Amino acid sequence: MKSVVIVGGGVIGLFTAVRLAKAGARVTVLEAEGEHADVFGPGASVAAAGMLAPLDESATPFTPLAFESFDLWRQWRDGAEWADGVRFDGGVRVADEIAAADVVQTSERHGRRAQVLRSGQFRKRTGLNAEHTAVFVEHEGVADPQRVLSGLAMQARAHGVIIEYNQDVANVTASAALTHEDRVYEAEAVVLAPGVWATDALKQAAPALRHVSAARGHMVSVKLERPLGPNVHGPGFYLAQRREDVVLGSTMEPGRFDRRVDQAQVQALLAAADAALPGEVQATGYAWCGIRPMSPDGWPMIGPSGDGLFVAAGHSRNGWLMAPVTAEIISAYVLGGEIPDRWAALSPQRFESQTA
Ligand SMILES: Cc1cc2nc3c(=O)[nH]c(=O)nc-3n(C[C@H](O)[C@H](O)[C@H](O)COP(=O)(O)OP(=O)(O)OC[C@H]3O[C@@H](n4cnc5c(N)ncnc54)[C@H](O)[C@@H]3O)c2cc1C
């Protein structure tokens, strides 16, 4: 039974832990923060909207992997401890007729259904009292981050994973992680999933992590007259109905590391929503922000880095969406499975000739 240490207990670390444990590995997750993270903590995973929207990145060669990951979400949900934290109600994108037809075409190119909505249909489909031409994309969903993260932790433990909270890793080698409290965790493989928070020591051990930069994003909790069906994407905003709240997101602020809420950013999101949906979206007074771990091309780095280490980082705007396929890929690397070309394309090597 192969032993694996995973550094970082966000959505990437936890999905990977579950996948490896199911394949028979003995897994320990080391997480610097406490067990009950909330949106004001440092983890991007808790702060996120949790949209599972593979079509968002339609223009890149990695889009098939986004759909692959989306399909894994659906497959893995059945019977999972986090099942009630995920919805697959599709997504509605406000778009003029030409843009809507374009989305339908792109969607069909990936073998997925999409349907142009005339203005009356927009209202019926979303429950929002506004008229827009739009397009309905069937393959979309949303995860409720806090609910799914705690379900993932339960699932991981049920498969024998040890999760050690409040264990801040100071340094790593290919066969051990050393915490700031001088605890040593030995393993046959070490996977780094630290989000945007890798220290210089971790970057030195796994140079891929030097390519991860920060982009702050604000989220706003809102109220609507009626429950929202699918996710809604409008100009400069999106809305998603989660189990207990509706969230309005999100700003993209590259280079920002601080997590203080900026009211100007909150107002900009509310104004964008109000411009498209007049009078429909009410602020609850609750807003937060998180830091996305960005990669240079917006797609994750998954694979070997440094001397025998593995990295799963830089998931940018799509860490929730890409978590299951990340877990599959890391699992194949660690357990010696086959790495098809489409997975190898996400290797950190694609940035290795660049200086960070
Ligand atoms: C506002 C916002 C909205 C977003 N919306 C979406 C969305 O709708 N859909 C989507 O797919 N993605 C979305 N994202 C992106 C997504 O949240 C991230 O890509 C994803 O959460 C990254 O997960 P992670 O596990 O790599 O990082 P994190 O969640 O940041 O987890 C990393 C963990 O590693 C721990 N750690 C770091 N260093 C150490 C160490 N040395 N020792 C021990 N532990 C350590 C940290 O404490 C942290 O808990 C959004 C992000 C933000 C900020």
The ligand as an SDF file (V2000), in Angstrom:
LIG
                    3D

 53 58  0  0  0  0  0  0  0  0999 V2000
  -13.9340   34.5990   -5.2270 C   0  0  0  0  0  0  0  0  0  0  0  0
  -13.6140   33.2980   -5.9000 C   0  0  0  0  0  0  0  0  0  0  0  0
  -14.5750   32.6860   -6.6870 C   0  0  0  0  0  0  0  0  0  0  0  0
  -14.2820   31.4670   -7.3190 C   0  0  0  0  0  0  0  0  0  0  0  0
  -15.2570   30.8470   -8.0180 N   0  0  0  0  0  0  0  0  0  0  0  0
  -15.0080   29.6390   -8.5920 C   0  0  0  0  0  0  0  0  0  0  0  0
  -16.0340   28.9630   -9.2640 C   0  0  0  0  0  0  0  0  0  0  0  0
  -17.1720   29.4300   -9.3410 O   0  0  0  0  0  0  0  0  0  0  0  0
  -15.7430   27.7560   -9.8440 N   0  0  0  0  0  0  0  0  0  0  0  0
  -14.5140   27.1960   -9.7600 C   0  0  0  0  0  0  0  0  0  0  0  0
  -14.3010   26.1090  -10.3070 O   0  0  0  0  0  0  0  0  0  0  0  0
  -13.5100   27.8130   -9.0750 N   0  0  0  0  0  0  0  0  0  0  0  0
  -13.7400   29.0270   -8.5170 C   0  0  0  0  0  0  0  0  0  0  0  0
  -12.7470   29.6840   -7.8420 N   0  0  0  0  0  0  0  0  0  0  0  0
  -11.3970   29.1240   -7.8870 C   0  0  0  0  0  0  0  0  0  0  0  0
  -11.2140   28.0100   -6.8800 C   0  0  0  0  0  0  0  0  0  0  0  0
  -11.7760   28.3870   -5.6650 O   0  0  0  0  0  0  0  0  0  0  0  0
   -9.7250   27.7000   -6.7170 C   0  0  0  0  0  0  0  0  0  0  0  0
   -9.1180   27.4520   -7.9540 O   0  0  0  0  0  0  0  0  0  0  0  0
   -9.5780   26.4460   -5.8320 C   0  0  0  0  0  0  0  0  0  0  0  0
  -10.3030   26.6160   -4.6410 O   0  0  0  0  0  0  0  0  0  0  0  0
   -8.1210   26.1700   -5.5020 C   0  0  0  0  0  0  0  0  0  0  0  0
   -8.1330   25.1150   -4.5780 O   0  0  0  0  0  0  0  0  0  0  0  0
   -6.8120   24.6930   -3.7750 P   0  0  0  0  0  0  0  0  0  0  0  0
   -7.1870   23.5250   -2.9650 O   0  0  0  0  0  0  0  0  0  0  0  0
   -5.6970   24.6080   -4.7510 O   0  0  0  0  0  0  0  0  0  0  0  0
   -6.4910   25.9860   -2.8950 O   0  0  0  0  0  0  0  0  0  0  0  0
   -7.0240   26.4290   -1.4500 P   0  0  0  0  0  0  0  0  0  0  0  0
   -8.4830   26.2660   -1.3400 O   0  0  0  0  0  0  0  0  0  0  0  0
   -6.4770   27.7910   -1.2200 O   0  0  0  0  0  0  0  0  0  0  0  0
   -6.3830   25.3770   -0.4930 O   0  0  0  0  0  0  0  0  0  0  0  0
   -5.0080   25.3260   -0.2550 C   0  0  0  0  0  0  0  0  0  0  0  0
   -4.8280   24.9240    1.1680 C   0  0  0  0  0  0  0  0  0  0  0  0
   -3.4650   24.6460    1.3940 O   0  0  0  0  0  0  0  0  0  0  0  0
   -3.1500   25.0630    2.6950 C   0  0  0  0  0  0  0  0  0  0  0  0
   -1.6960   25.2720    2.7590 N   0  0  0  0  0  0  0  0  0  0  0  0
   -0.9460   26.1400    2.0370 C   0  0  0  0  0  0  0  0  0  0  0  0
    0.3380   26.0450    2.3610 N   0  0  0  0  0  0  0  0  0  0  0  0
    0.4150   25.0850    3.3230 C   0  0  0  0  0  0  0  0  0  0  0  0
    1.4790   24.5400    4.0810 C   0  0  0  0  0  0  0  0  0  0  0  0
    2.7340   24.9670    3.9180 N   0  0  0  0  0  0  0  0  0  0  0  0
    1.2090   23.5770    5.0000 N   0  0  0  0  0  0  0  0  0  0  0  0
   -0.0670   23.1130    5.1770 C   0  0  0  0  0  0  0  0  0  0  0  0
   -1.1130   23.6150    4.4900 N   0  0  0  0  0  0  0  0  0  0  0  0
   -0.8840   24.5840    3.5750 C   0  0  0  0  0  0  0  0  0  0  0  0
   -3.9190   26.3560    2.8720 C   0  0  0  0  0  0  0  0  0  0  0  0
   -4.1280   26.6540    4.2400 O   0  0  0  0  0  0  0  0  0  0  0  0
   -5.2090   26.0350    2.1440 C   0  0  0  0  0  0  0  0  0  0  0  0
   -6.2230   25.5690    3.0050 O   0  0  0  0  0  0  0  0  0  0  0  0
  -13.0060   30.8820   -7.1740 C   0  0  0  0  0  0  0  0  0  0  0  0
  -12.0600   31.4770   -6.3530 C   0  0  0  0  0  0  0  0  0  0  0  0
  -12.3560   32.6740   -5.7230 C   0  0  0  0  0  0  0  0  0  0  0  0
  -11.3350   33.2950   -4.8170 C   0  0  0  0  0  0  0  0  0  0  0  0
  1  2  1  0
  2  3  1  0
  2 52  2  0
  3  4  2  0
  4  5  1  0
  4 50  1  0
  5  6  2  0
  6  7  1  0
  6 13  1  0
  7  8  2  0
  7  9  1  0
  9 10  1  0
 10 11  2  0
 10 12  1  0
 12 13  2  0
 13 14  1  0
 14 15  1  0
 14 50  1  0
 15 16  1  0
 16 17  1  0
 16 18  1  0
 18 19  1  0
 18 20  1  0
 20 21  1  0
 20 22  1  0
 22 23  1  0
 23 24  1  0
 24 25  2  0
 24 26  1  0
 24 27  1  0
 27 28  1  0
 28 29  2  0
 28 30  1  0
 28 31  1  0
 31 32  1  0
 32 33  1  0
 33 34  1  0
 33 48  1  0
 34 35  1  0
 35 36  1  0
 35 46  1  0
 36 37  1  0
 36 45  1  0
 37 38  2  0
 38 39  1  0
 39 40  1  0
 39 45  2  0
 40 41  1  0
 40 42  2  0
 42 43  1  0
 43 44  2  0
 44 45  1  0
 46 47  1  0
 46 48  1  0
 48 49  1  0
 50 51  2  0
 51 52  1  0
 52 53  1  0
M  END
$$$$
